[in-house]
Every structure is written in C-alpha cells, then in structure tokens.
C-alpha cells in the first residue's frame, strides 16, 4: 500500500522545514556562544570612555548579520505550523 503523492510530499516538506529551522537556530546559538557572549562580557567590563568608535560600528554590523538567521528561523517555524494544521 503506497501513500498518496500529496501526503508524502507534504511530509517531506515539513521535515525539510524542520531541519532548516533547527539548523538556523543552532547556528545562531553557536554563534552567540562563540562570538556574542564573550565580546559582550568584555564590553561590559570596558570603560565607556575607552570604547573605539570603529569597534562599535563593527559590533553593530556584525550583530545585524544575525538578523537573516532569525528571519529564516521565524519563517520556517511559521511555515511548519501552517503546513501542520
């Protein structure tokens, strides 16, 4: 007995969406642990008068690079919920 084609493709789609969500979420988490957390802790210990403006700009731009990962995670989760119901 075989499954209908629509059922199999929707199941595969949900699995791929789940894998995409998990990959994006894990990547963002690892990035946070390796890059964001240590630099944030160092920043908190730094005297505000000694903060370099160029370093602050680099920090802001690097932080913006996380936005696509968050958007991918959000979109994939919404797609999974919409496909599941």
Helices and strands as residue ranges (DSSP letters): H 5-31, I 32-36, H 37-45, G 48-50, H 53-64, H 66-84
